[in-house]
Amino acid sequence: MPLVSIIVPCFNAAPWLAKTLESLLAQTWAPCEIIVVDDGSRDTSLAVARSFASRGVRVIAQTNAGASAARNGGLREARGEFIQFLDADDLVTPDKIAAQVELLQSSGGEAVASCRWGRFATDPTAATFVDDAVFRDFSPIDYLLAHTGAARMIHPGAWLVPRTIAERVGPWDESLSLNDDGEYFARIALAASHIRFTPVGASLYRSNLPGSLSRRRDRRALTSLARSIELIAGHLLQAEDSPRVRQALANYWQRLVYELYAIAPDLCRHAEAQVLRFGGSTIRPEMGRRSRIAARLIGWKLVYRLRHSFRS
């Protein structure tokens, strides 16, 4: 019965933290330690976390340094043979960790585990499981090709990572904010022998919260996004430099071009250069029917500029 360390970085999550911790305390896998790392919250998050101390939850308070620094703080304290990361507003079903530990114990080699994941706003029973293309086993390269080339993702809470692999890849990159999880789990995936999927259990991602990091588009966040893509591309190329990898990376950078075109011209130019470096992209911008019609007449770039102007 190996111990599982569950690391919960927390910043201003008081409205949701108690439900997150209840979902962790309800796990059917008994040998779990829950470590909440409060990242200098300005609300009552720290008090909420400490109210669970009598139920075995360990609480660490640090000066605000970002989510990656909080996760690294939790890693330094973790004693388990497996590592589970879960943000302070997300949930996991009671059978999630047990199913993944049992899967990894029966797999042999050094695999990591994934599971189903869904998005919800307020009601977790209404979660939408939207990314079923990743609900399967993967080789590390095949997962990264799906992630970079086809915009598929595994929610951070859906992973379970053996400690040996976490130690091999090193800490979270604290220079990153937006997409720090994408960069970290790219390293995790490439350090594993394979990714094993279990249909039992799920992680539930609370989406569209106002002020959440994933919705930020300030300069720091966009710079982090571009830097994370550069790092992920480097990790993947180091593992395999092939035509299929280069095509996936061209598409990866092209999506960033569409993301940045109207809001960060300098970062967009760098992304465009990377698209050319990897041989050109095969994807087109995602648009509604009216925007597609307009793009045929005036081009997607002008459509994006006009859209951004109206939103501003």
Phi and psi restraints in degrees (value plus and minus 20) as a CYANA .aco file:
   2 PRO   PHI     -86.9   -46.9
   2 PRO   PSI     128.8   168.8
   3 LEU   PHI     -96.5   -56.5
   3 LEU   PSI     118.3   158.3
   4 VAL   PHI    -131.4   -91.4
   4 VAL   PSI     106.6   146.6
   5 SER   PHI    -116.6   -76.6
   5 SER   PSI     104.0   144.0
   6 ILE   PHI    -129.1   -89.1
   6 ILE   PSI      97.8   137.8
   7 ILE   PHI    -127.5   -87.5
   7 ILE   PSI     102.6   142.6
   8 VAL   PHI    -139.6   -99.6
   8 VAL   PSI      78.5   118.5
   9 PRO   PHI     -94.3   -54.3
   9 PRO   PSI     120.7   160.7
  10 CYS   PHI    -159.3  -119.3
  10 CYS   PSI     108.3   148.3
  11 PHE   PHI    -162.2  -122.2
  11 PHE   PSI      92.5   132.5
  12 ASN   PHI      32.0    72.0
  12 ASN   PSI      31.3    71.3
  13 ALA   PHI    -136.4   -96.4
  13 ALA   PSI       5.4    45.4
  14 ALA   PHI     -74.0   -34.0
  14 ALA   PSI     -57.7   -17.7
  15 PRO   PHI     -86.3   -46.3
  15 PRO   PSI     -40.1    -0.1
  16 TRP   PHI    -139.3   -99.3
  16 TRP   PSI     -37.2     2.8
  17 LEU   PHI     -80.1   -40.1
  17 LEU   PSI     -61.7   -21.7
  18 ALA   PHI     -80.2   -40.2
  18 ALA   PSI     -63.1   -23.1
  19 LYS   PHI     -86.7   -46.7
  19 LYS   PSI     -55.9   -15.9
  20 THR   PHI     -81.7   -41.7
  20 THR   PSI     -66.8   -26.8
  21 LEU   PHI     -87.7   -47.7
  21 LEU   PSI     -56.1   -16.1
  22 GLU   PHI     -82.6   -42.6
  22 GLU   PSI     -58.1   -18.1
  23 SER   PHI     -86.4   -46.4
  23 SER   PSI     -50.0   -10.0
  24 LEU   PHI     -98.8   -58.8
  24 LEU   PSI     -59.1   -19.1
  25 LEU   PHI     -88.3   -48.3
  25 LEU   PSI     -39.0     1.0
  26 ALA   PHI    -106.3   -66.3
  26 ALA   PSI     -17.2    22.8
  27 GLN   PHI     -81.3   -41.3
  27 GLN   PSI     119.4   159.4
  28 THR   PHI     -97.3   -57.3
  28 THR   PSI     -35.0     5.0
  29 TRP   PHI    -103.5   -63.5
  29 TRP   PSI      88.3   128.3
  30 ALA   PHI     -91.7   -51.7
  30 ALA   PSI     -61.8   -21.8
  31 PRO   PHI     -95.8   -55.8
  31 PRO   PSI      59.0    99.0
  32 CYS   PHI    -146.0  -106.0
  32 CYS   PSI     119.0   159.0
  33 GLU   PHI    -133.6   -93.6
  33 GLU   PSI     112.1   152.1
  34 ILE   PHI    -127.0   -87.0
  34 ILE   PSI     104.2   144.2
  35 ILE   PHI    -141.0  -101.0
  35 ILE   PSI      91.5   131.5
  36 VAL   PHI    -115.5   -75.5
  36 VAL   PSI     106.8   146.8
  37 VAL   PHI    -132.7   -92.7
  37 VAL   PSI      85.8   125.8
  38 ASP   PHI    -102.6   -62.6
  38 ASP   PSI     101.8   141.8
  39 ASP   PHI    -115.5   -75.5
  39 ASP   PSI      38.0    78.0
  40 GLY   PHI      47.6    87.6
  40 GLY   PSI      19.2    59.2
  41 SER   PHI     -78.7   -38.7
  41 SER   PSI     125.6   165.6
  42 ARG   PHI    -123.8   -83.8
  42 ARG   PSI     -19.3    20.7
  43 ASP   PHI    -125.2   -85.2
  43 ASP   PSI    -173.4  -133.4
  44 THR   PHI    -114.9   -74.9
  44 THR   PSI      -0.7    39.3
  45 SER   PHI     -75.1   -35.1
  45 SER   PSI     -64.3   -24.3
  46 LEU   PHI     -83.1   -43.1
  46 LEU   PSI     -60.2   -20.2
  47 ALA   PHI     -86.0   -46.0
  47 ALA   PSI     -59.9   -19.9
  48 VAL   PHI     -81.5   -41.5
  48 VAL   PSI     -66.4   -26.4
  49 ALA   PHI     -80.3   -40.3
  49 ALA   PSI     -65.0   -25.0
  50 ARG   PHI     -87.2   -47.2
  50 ARG   PSI     -43.5    -3.5
  51 SER   PHI     -88.7   -48.7
  51 SER   PSI     -34.1     5.9
  52 PHE   PHI    -117.5   -77.5
  52 PHE   PSI     -17.8    22.2
  53 ALA   PHI     -81.4   -41.4
  53 ALA   PSI     -55.5   -15.5
  54 SER   PHI     -87.3   -47.3
  54 SER   PSI     -34.0     6.0
  55 ARG   PHI    -122.3   -82.3
  55 ARG   PSI      -6.2    33.8
  56 GLY   PHI      77.3   117.3
  56 GLY   PSI     -20.0    20.0
  57 VAL   PHI     -96.1   -56.1
  57 VAL   PSI     107.4   147.4
  58 ARG   PHI    -109.8   -69.8
  58 ARG   PSI     116.8   156.8
  59 VAL   PHI    -143.0  -103.0
  59 VAL   PSI     108.8   148.8
  60 ILE   PHI    -140.6  -100.6
  60 ILE   PSI     112.2   152.2
  61 ALA   PHI    -130.8   -90.8
  61 ALA   PSI     111.0   151.0
  62 GLN   PHI    -152.9  -112.9
  62 GLN   PSI     138.0   178.0
  63 THR   PHI     -84.2   -44.2
  63 THR   PSI     124.6   164.6
  64 ASN   PHI     -74.8   -34.8
  64 ASN   PSI      99.8   139.8
  65 ALA   PHI    -160.5  -120.5
  65 ALA   PSI     -16.8    23.2
  66 GLY   PHI      84.4   124.4
  66 GLY   PSI     140.4   180.4
  67 ALA   PHI     -83.5   -43.5
  67 ALA   PSI     -59.4   -19.4
  68 SER   PHI     -83.7   -43.7
  68 SER   PSI     -60.7   -20.7
  69 ALA   PHI     -84.6   -44.6
  69 ALA   PSI     -56.9   -16.9
  70 ALA   PHI     -85.4   -45.4
  70 ALA   PSI     -62.7   -22.7
  71 ARG   PHI     -84.0   -44.0
  71 ARG   PSI     -59.8   -19.8
  72 ASN   PHI     -84.7   -44.7
  72 ASN   PSI     -57.3   -17.3
  73 GLY   PHI     -81.6   -41.6
  73 GLY   PSI     -60.1   -20.1
  74 GLY   PHI     -86.0   -46.0
  74 GLY   PSI     -59.6   -19.6
  75 LEU   PHI     -81.2   -41.2
  75 LEU   PSI     -58.4   -18.4
  76 ARG   PHI     -85.3   -45.3
  76 ARG   PSI     -47.9    -7.9
  77 GLU   PHI    -112.0   -72.0
  77 GLU   PSI     -36.0     4.0
  78 ALA   PHI     -88.6   -48.6
  78 ALA   PSI     119.9   159.9
  79 ARG   PHI    -135.6   -95.6
  79 ARG   PSI     -23.1    16.9
  80 GLY   PHI     -98.3   -58.3
  80 GLY   PSI     142.9   182.9
  81 GLU   PHI    -102.2   -62.2
  81 GLU   PSI     -36.7     3.3
  82 PHE   PHI    -150.3  -110.3
  82 PHE   PSI     131.0   171.0
  83 ILE   PHI    -140.8  -100.8
  83 ILE   PSI     109.5   149.5
  84 GLN   PHI    -140.3  -100.3
  84 GLN   PSI     105.1   145.1
  85 PHE   PHI    -121.9   -81.9
  85 PHE   PSI     119.1   159.1
  86 LEU   PHI    -169.5  -129.5
  86 LEU   PSI     105.0   145.0
  87 ASP   PHI     -87.7   -47.7
  87 ASP   PSI     138.7   178.7
  88 ALA   PHI     -95.0   -55.0
  88 ALA   PSI     -22.4    17.6
  89 ASP   PHI    -137.0   -97.0
  89 ASP   PSI     -15.0    25.0
  90 ASP   PHI    -122.1   -82.1
  90 ASP   PSI     152.8   192.8
  91 LEU   PHI    -155.3  -115.3
  91 LEU   PSI     140.8   180.8
  92 VAL   PHI    -152.7  -112.7
  92 VAL   PSI     127.9   167.9
  93 THR   PHI     -93.4   -53.4
  93 THR   PSI     136.8   176.8
  94 PRO   PHI     -80.1   -40.1
  94 PRO   PSI     -46.8    -6.8
  95 ASP   PHI    -116.2   -76.2
  95 ASP   PSI     -17.2    22.8
  96 LYS   PHI     -81.1   -41.1
  96 LYS   PSI     -75.6   -35.6
  97 ILE   PHI     -89.1   -49.1
  97 ILE   PSI     -60.5   -20.5
  98 ALA   PHI     -79.5   -39.5
  98 ALA   PSI     -65.0   -25.0
  99 ALA   PHI     -82.1   -42.1
  99 ALA   PSI     -59.5   -19.5
 100 GLN   PHI     -94.8   -54.8
 100 GLN   PSI     -59.5   -19.5
 101 VAL   PHI     -81.4   -41.4
 101 VAL   PSI     -66.6   -26.6
 102 GLU   PHI     -82.9   -42.9
 102 GLU   PSI     -57.8   -17.8
 103 LEU   PHI     -83.9   -43.9
 103 LEU   PSI     -65.8   -25.8
 104 LEU   PHI     -88.8   -48.8
 104 LEU   PSI     -55.2   -15.2
 105 GLN   PHI     -85.0   -45.0
 105 GLN   PSI     -50.0   -10.0
 106 SER   PHI    -112.1   -72.1
 106 SER   PSI     -25.0    15.0
 107 SER   PHI    -104.1   -64.1
 107 SER   PSI     -52.7   -12.7
 108 GLY   PHI      54.7    94.7
 108 GLY   PSI     138.6   178.6
 109 GLY   PHI      49.7    89.7
 109 GLY   PSI    -185.8  -145.8
 110 GLU   PHI    -135.4   -95.4
 110 GLU   PSI      59.5    99.5
 111 ALA   PHI    -115.6   -75.6
 111 ALA   PSI     142.8   182.8
 112 VAL   PHI    -134.4   -94.4
 112 VAL   PSI     139.5   179.5
 113 ALA   PHI    -134.5   -94.5
 113 ALA   PSI     126.9   166.9
 114 SER   PHI    -148.5  -108.5
 114 SER   PSI     153.4   193.4
 115 CYS   PHI    -173.2  -133.2
 115 CYS   PSI    -199.7  -159.7
 116 ARG   PHI     -85.9   -45.9
 116 ARG   PSI     129.7   169.7
 117 TRP   PHI    -164.5  -124.5
 117 TRP   PSI     127.2   167.2
 118 GLY   PHI    -157.7  -117.7
 118 GLY   PSI     140.1   180.1
 119 ARG   PHI    -121.0   -81.0
 119 ARG   PSI     122.9   162.9
 120 PHE   PHI    -166.9  -126.9
 120 PHE   PSI     139.7   179.7
 121 ALA   PHI    -120.9   -80.9
 121 ALA   PSI     -77.4   -37.4
 122 THR   PHI    -147.7  -107.7
 122 THR   PSI     -53.0   -13.0
 123 ASP   PHI    -130.0   -90.0
 123 ASP   PSI      86.6   126.6
 124 PRO   PHI     -84.0   -44.0
 124 PRO   PSI     -42.8    -2.8
 125 THR   PHI     -91.9   -51.9
 125 THR   PSI     -33.6     6.4
 126 ALA   PHI    -122.2   -82.2
 126 ALA   PSI      -2.6    37.4
 127 ALA   PHI     -79.1   -39.1
 127 ALA   PSI     121.2   161.2
 128 THR   PHI    -123.9   -83.9
 128 THR   PSI     101.8   141.8
 129 PHE   PHI    -113.4   -73.4
 129 PHE   PSI      74.6   114.6
 130 VAL   PHI    -117.0   -77.0
 130 VAL   PSI     -37.6     2.4
 131 ASP   PHI    -134.1   -94.1
 131 ASP   PSI      33.8    73.8
 132 ASP   PHI     -87.7   -47.7
 132 ASP   PSI     -27.3    12.7
 133 ALA   PHI     -86.0   -46.0
 133 ALA   PSI     -39.9     0.1
 134 VAL   PHI    -122.1   -82.1
 134 VAL   PSI     -12.8    27.2
 135 PHE   PHI    -107.4   -67.4
 135 PHE   PSI      46.4    86.4
 136 ARG   PHI    -185.6  -145.6
 136 ARG   PSI     151.7   191.7
 137 ASP   PHI     -91.5   -51.5
 137 ASP   PSI     131.2   171.2
 138 PHE   PHI    -159.6  -119.6
 138 PHE   PSI     129.9   169.9
 139 SER   PHI     -99.0   -59.0
 139 SER   PSI     137.2   177.2
 140 PRO   PHI     -75.9   -35.9
 140 PRO   PSI     -65.5   -25.5
 141 ILE   PHI     -83.8   -43.8
 141 ILE   PSI     -64.0   -24.0
 142 ASP   PHI     -82.9   -42.9
 142 ASP   PSI     -57.8   -17.8
 143 TYR   PHI     -84.4   -44.4
 143 TYR   PSI     -65.1   -25.1
 144 LEU   PHI     -86.6   -46.6
 144 LEU   PSI     -50.8   -10.8
 145 LEU   PHI     -86.1   -46.1
 145 LEU   PSI     -61.2   -21.2
 146 ALA   PHI     -85.7   -45.7
 146 ALA   PSI     -59.3   -19.3
 147 HIS   PHI     -87.2   -47.2
 147 HIS   PSI     -69.4   -29.4
 148 THR   PHI    -100.5   -60.5
 148 THR   PSI     -62.2   -22.2
 149 GLY   PHI    -103.0   -63.0
 149 GLY   PSI     -50.1   -10.1
 150 ALA   PHI    -144.8  -104.8
 150 ALA   PSI      -7.8    32.2
 151 ALA   PHI      39.5    79.5
 151 ALA   PSI      15.2    55.2
 152 ARG   PHI    -112.1   -72.1
 152 ARG   PSI     128.0   168.0
 153 MET   PHI    -163.7  -123.7
 153 MET   PSI     135.1   175.1
 154 ILE   PHI    -131.1   -91.1
 154 ILE   PSI     102.7   142.7
 155 HIS   PHI     -77.1   -37.1
 155 HIS   PSI     117.3   157.3
 156 PRO   PHI     -71.3   -31.3
 156 PRO   PSI     -57.1   -17.1
 157 GLY   PHI     -91.3   -51.3
 157 GLY   PSI     -31.9     8.1
 158 ALA   PHI    -103.5   -63.5
 158 ALA   PSI     -32.0     8.0
 159 TRP   PHI    -105.8   -65.8
 159 TRP   PSI     131.7   171.7
 160 LEU   PHI    -152.1  -112.1
 160 LEU   PSI     107.8   147.8
 161 VAL   PHI    -140.7  -100.7
 161 VAL   PSI     105.5   145.5
 162 PRO   PHI     -80.4   -40.4
 162 PRO   PSI     121.9   161.9
 163 ARG   PHI     -78.0   -38.0
 163 ARG   PSI     -56.2   -16.2
 164 THR   PHI     -79.1   -39.1
 164 THR   PSI     -57.7   -17.7
 165 ILE   PHI     -93.8   -53.8
 165 ILE   PSI     -62.1   -22.1
 166 ALA   PHI     -78.9   -38.9
 166 ALA   PSI     -60.3   -20.3
 167 GLU   PHI     -89.1   -49.1
 167 GLU   PSI     -53.3   -13.3
 168 ARG   PHI     -88.5   -48.5
 168 ARG   PSI     -58.7   -18.7
 169 VAL   PHI    -104.3   -64.3
 169 VAL   PSI     -35.9     4.1
 170 GLY   PHI      65.7   105.7
 170 GLY   PSI    -193.9  -153.9
 171 PRO   PHI     -95.7   -55.7
 171 PRO   PSI     150.1   190.1
 172 TRP   PHI     -84.8   -44.8
 172 TRP   PSI     128.1   168.1
 173 ASP   PHI     -99.6   -59.6
 173 ASP   PSI      87.8   127.8
 174 GLU   PHI     -97.3   -57.3
 174 GLU   PSI     -26.0    14.0
 175 SER   PHI    -100.3   -60.3
 175 SER   PSI     -32.1     7.9
 176 LEU   PHI    -118.8   -78.8
 176 LEU   PSI     129.1   169.1
 177 SER   PHI    -140.1  -100.1
 177 SER   PSI     -97.9   -57.9
 178 LEU   PHI     -88.5   -48.5
 178 LEU   PSI     110.1   150.1
 179 ASN   PHI      48.0    88.0
 179 ASN   PSI       5.0    45.0
 180 ASP   PHI     -84.7   -44.7
 180 ASP   PSI     -51.5   -11.5
 181 ASP   PHI     -89.7   -49.7
 181 ASP   PSI     -57.7   -17.7
 182 GLY   PHI     -80.4   -40.4
 182 GLY   PSI     -62.4   -22.4
 183 GLU   PHI     -88.3   -48.3
 183 GLU   PSI     -63.0   -23.0
 184 TYR   PHI     -84.0   -44.0
 184 TYR   PSI     -67.2   -27.2
 185 PHE   PHI     -96.3   -56.3
 185 PHE   PSI     -36.9     3.1
 186 ALA   PHI     -84.7   -44.7
 186 ALA   PSI     -62.2   -22.2
 187 ARG   PHI     -86.8   -46.8
 187 ARG   PSI     -60.4   -20.4
 188 ILE   PHI     -80.5   -40.5
 188 ILE   PSI     -68.4   -28.4
 189 ALA   PHI     -79.6   -39.6
 189 ALA   PSI     -64.2   -24.2
 190 LEU   PHI     -92.5   -52.5
 190 LEU   PSI     -40.5    -0.5
 191 ALA   PHI    -104.6   -64.6
 191 ALA   PSI     -31.1     8.9
 192 ALA   PHI    -110.1   -70.1
 192 ALA   PSI     139.9   179.9
 193 SER   PHI     -93.9   -53.9
 193 SER   PSI     -57.3   -17.3
 194 HIS   PHI    -186.8  -146.8
 194 HIS   PSI     149.6   189.6
 195 ILE   PHI    -128.6   -88.6
 195 ILE   PSI     100.3   140.3
 196 ARG   PHI    -123.9   -83.9
 196 ARG   PSI     110.6   150.6
 197 PHE   PHI    -124.8   -84.8
 197 PHE   PSI     116.5   156.5
 198 THR   PHI    -138.4   -98.4
 198 THR   PSI     112.6   152.6
 199 PRO   PHI     -97.7   -57.7
 199 PRO   PSI     -26.1    13.9
 200 VAL   PHI    -110.2   -70.2
 200 VAL   PSI     109.6   149.6
 201 GLY   PHI      65.1   105.1
 201 GLY   PSI     142.5   182.5
 202 ALA   PHI    -179.8  -139.8
 202 ALA   PSI     135.8   175.8
 203 SER   PHI    -127.6   -87.6
 203 SER   PSI     126.9   166.9
 204 LEU   PHI    -143.0  -103.0
 204 LEU   PSI      99.9   139.9
 205 TYR   PHI    -120.5   -80.5
 205 TYR   PSI      93.6   133.6
 206 ARG   PHI     -97.0   -57.0
 206 ARG   PSI      91.1   131.1
 207 SER   PHI    -127.3   -87.3
 207 SER   PSI     142.5   182.5
 208 ASN   PHI      44.7    84.7
 208 ASN   PSI      10.0    50.0
 209 LEU   PHI     -96.4   -56.4
 209 LEU   PSI     114.1   154.1
 210 PRO   PHI     -82.2   -42.2
 210 PRO   PSI     114.4   154.4
 211 GLY   PHI      63.1   103.1
 211 GLY   PSI     -19.3    20.7
 212 SER   PHI     -89.1   -49.1
 212 SER   PSI     132.0   172.0
 213 LEU   PHI     -79.9   -39.9
 213 LEU   PSI     -59.6   -19.6
 214 SER   PHI     -83.9   -43.9
 214 SER   PSI     -39.1     0.9
 215 ARG   PHI    -116.2   -76.2
 215 ARG   PSI     -26.4    13.6
 216 ARG   PHI     -91.3   -51.3
 216 ARG   PSI     120.6   160.6
 217 ARG   PHI    -155.1  -115.1
 217 ARG   PSI      10.9    50.9
 218 ASP   PHI     -96.3   -56.3
 218 ASP   PSI     152.9   192.9
 219 ARG   PHI     -79.7   -39.7
 219 ARG   PSI     -63.0   -23.0
 220 ARG   PHI     -82.0   -42.0
 220 ARG   PSI     -63.3   -23.3
 221 ALA   PHI     -85.5   -45.5
 221 ALA   PSI     -63.1   -23.1
 222 LEU   PHI     -87.6   -47.6
 222 LEU   PSI     -57.3   -17.3
 223 THR   PHI     -84.0   -44.0
 223 THR   PSI     -60.3   -20.3
 224 SER   PHI     -83.1   -43.1
 224 SER   PSI     -62.2   -22.2
 225 LEU   PHI     -79.9   -39.9
 225 LEU   PSI     -67.2   -27.2
 226 ALA   PHI     -84.1   -44.1
 226 ALA   PSI     -61.4   -21.4
 227 ARG   PHI     -85.5   -45.5
 227 ARG   PSI     -59.5   -19.5
 228 SER   PHI     -83.9   -43.9
 228 SER   PSI     -59.5   -19.5
 229 ILE   PHI     -85.0   -45.0
 229 ILE   PSI     -59.6   -19.6
 230 GLU   PHI     -81.4   -41.4
 230 GLU   PSI     -62.7   -22.7
 231 LEU   PHI     -86.5   -46.5
 231 LEU   PSI     -64.6   -24.6
 232 ILE   PHI     -81.9   -41.9
 232 ILE   PSI     -62.3   -22.3
 233 ALA   PHI     -79.3   -39.3
 233 ALA   PSI     -61.1   -21.1
 234 GLY   PHI     -85.1   -45.1
 234 GLY   PSI     -62.1   -22.1
 235 HIS   PHI     -80.5   -40.5
 235 HIS   PSI     -64.6   -24.6
 236 LEU   PHI     -88.8   -48.8
 236 LEU   PSI     -62.1   -22.1
 237 LEU   PHI     -83.2   -43.2
 237 LEU   PSI     -56.8   -16.8
 238 GLN   PHI     -84.1   -44.1
 238 GLN   PSI     -53.2   -13.2
 239 ALA   PHI     -98.3   -58.3
 239 ALA   PSI     -57.0   -17.0
 240 GLU   PHI    -179.0  -139.0
 240 GLU   PSI      99.8   139.8
 241 ASP   PHI    -127.4   -87.4
 241 ASP   PSI      78.9   118.9
 242 SER   PHI    -164.0  -124.0
 242 SER   PSI     146.5   186.5
 243 PRO   PHI     -77.4   -37.4
 243 PRO   PSI     -58.7   -18.7
 244 ARG   PHI     -89.2   -49.2
 244 ARG   PSI     -55.4   -15.4
 245 VAL   PHI     -88.4   -48.4
 245 VAL   PSI     -62.6   -22.6
 246 ARG   PHI     -85.2   -45.2
 246 ARG   PSI     -58.1   -18.1
 247 GLN   PHI     -84.5   -44.5
 247 GLN   PSI     -63.3   -23.3
 248 ALA   PHI     -81.0   -41.0
 248 ALA   PSI     -60.6   -20.6
 249 LEU   PHI     -92.1   -52.1
 249 LEU   PSI     -54.0   -14.0
 250 ALA   PHI     -81.0   -41.0
 250 ALA   PSI     -62.5   -22.5
 251 ASN   PHI     -86.9   -46.9
 251 ASN   PSI     -57.0   -17.0
 252 TYR   PHI     -80.1   -40.1
 252 TYR   PSI     -68.2   -28.2
 253 TRP   PHI     -88.3   -48.3
 253 TRP   PSI     -54.4   -14.4
 254 GLN   PHI     -83.6   -43.6
 254 GLN   PSI     -57.6   -17.6
 255 ARG   PHI     -81.5   -41.5
 255 ARG   PSI     -56.3   -16.3
 256 LEU   PHI     -87.6   -47.6
 256 LEU   PSI     -55.9   -15.9
 257 VAL   PHI     -76.1   -36.1
 257 VAL   PSI     -69.2   -29.2
 258 TYR   PHI     -83.4   -43.4
 258 TYR   PSI     -55.5   -15.5
 259 GLU   PHI     -88.2   -48.2
 259 GLU   PSI     -57.5   -17.5
 260 LEU   PHI    -120.8   -80.8
 260 LEU   PSI     -32.9     7.1
 261 TYR   PHI     -71.6   -31.6
 261 TYR   PSI     -68.8   -28.8
 262 ALA   PHI    -108.6   -68.6
 262 ALA   PSI     -27.0    13.0
 263 ILE   PHI    -143.6  -103.6
 263 ILE   PSI     -38.2     1.8
 264 ALA   PHI    -168.2  -128.2
 264 ALA   PSI      57.5    97.5
 265 PRO   PHI     -76.9   -36.9
 265 PRO   PSI     -58.9   -18.9
 266 ASP   PHI     -87.8   -47.8
 266 ASP   PSI     -63.5   -23.5
 267 LEU   PHI     -85.7   -45.7
 267 LEU   PSI     -54.4   -14.4
 268 CYS   PHI     -84.4   -44.4
 268 CYS   PSI     -62.4   -22.4
 269 ARG   PHI     -81.3   -41.3
 269 ARG   PSI     -59.4   -19.4
 270 HIS   PHI     -83.4   -43.4
 270 HIS   PSI     -63.0   -23.0
 271 ALA   PHI     -83.0   -43.0
 271 ALA   PSI     -60.3   -20.3
 272 GLU   PHI     -82.0   -42.0
 272 GLU   PSI     -58.4   -18.4
 273 ALA   PHI     -84.1   -44.1
 273 ALA   PSI     -56.5   -16.5
 274 GLN   PHI     -89.1   -49.1
 274 GLN   PSI     -56.4   -16.4
 275 VAL   PHI     -78.4   -38.4
 275 VAL   PSI     -65.5   -25.5
 276 LEU   PHI     -86.5   -46.5
 276 LEU   PSI     -59.0   -19.0
 277 ARG   PHI     -77.3   -37.3
 277 ARG   PSI     -57.6   -17.6
 278 PHE   PHI    -115.5   -75.5
 278 PHE   PSI      -8.4    31.6
 279 GLY   PHI      80.4   120.4
 279 GLY   PSI     -14.6    25.4
 280 GLY   PHI      74.8   114.8
 280 GLY   PSI     127.5   167.5
 281 SER   PHI    -116.7   -76.7
 281 SER   PSI     136.6   176.6
 282 THR   PHI    -129.3   -89.3
 282 THR   PSI     -16.3    23.7
 283 ILE   PHI    -122.3   -82.3
 283 ILE   PSI     136.9   176.9
 284 ARG   PHI    -137.1   -97.1
 284 ARG   PSI     138.6   178.6
 285 PRO   PHI     -84.9   -44.9
 285 PRO   PSI     125.2   165.2
 286 GLU   PHI    -101.6   -61.6
 286 GLU   PSI     101.7   141.7
 287 MET   PHI    -163.1  -123.1
 287 MET   PSI     135.6   175.6
 288 GLY   PHI     -95.7   -55.7
 288 GLY   PSI     154.8   194.8
 289 ARG   PHI     -78.6   -38.6
 289 ARG   PSI     -66.8   -26.8
 290 ARG   PHI     -84.3   -44.3
 290 ARG   PSI     -61.0   -21.0
 291 SER   PHI     -86.1   -46.1
 291 SER   PSI     -56.4   -16.4
 292 ARG   PHI     -83.7   -43.7
 292 ARG   PSI     -60.7   -20.7
 293 ILE   PHI     -83.1   -43.1
 293 ILE   PSI     -64.8   -24.8
 294 ALA   PHI     -83.8   -43.8
 294 ALA   PSI     -59.3   -19.3
 295 ALA   PHI     -83.9   -43.9
 295 ALA   PSI     -53.2   -13.2
 296 ARG   PHI     -86.9   -46.9
 296 ARG   PSI     -46.0    -6.0
 297 LEU   PHI    -110.9   -70.9
 297 LEU   PSI     -61.8   -21.8
 298 ILE   PHI    -140.8  -100.8
 298 ILE   PSI     -23.4    16.6
 299 GLY   PHI      72.3   112.3
 299 GLY   PSI     128.2   168.2
 300 TRP   PHI     -86.7   -46.7
 300 TRP   PSI     -50.3   -10.3
 301 LYS   PHI     -85.0   -45.0
 301 LYS   PSI     -64.0   -24.0
 302 LEU   PHI     -87.4   -47.4
 302 LEU   PSI     -58.2   -18.2
 303 VAL   PHI     -78.6   -38.6
 303 VAL   PSI     -64.4   -24.4
 304 TYR   PHI     -85.7   -45.7
 304 TYR   PSI     -59.5   -19.5
 305 ARG   PHI     -84.8   -44.8
 305 ARG   PSI     -62.9   -22.9
 306 LEU   PHI     -84.4   -44.4
 306 LEU   PSI     -62.3   -22.3
 307 ARG   PHI     -79.5   -39.5
 307 ARG   PSI     -64.7   -24.7
 308 HIS   PHI     -84.7   -44.7
 308 HIS   PSI     -58.9   -18.9
 309 SER   PHI     -82.8   -42.8
 309 SER   PSI     -63.2   -23.2
 310 PHE   PHI     -85.6   -45.6
 310 PHE   PSI     -57.1   -17.1
 311 ARG   PHI     -90.3   -50.3
 311 ARG   PSI     -51.8   -11.8
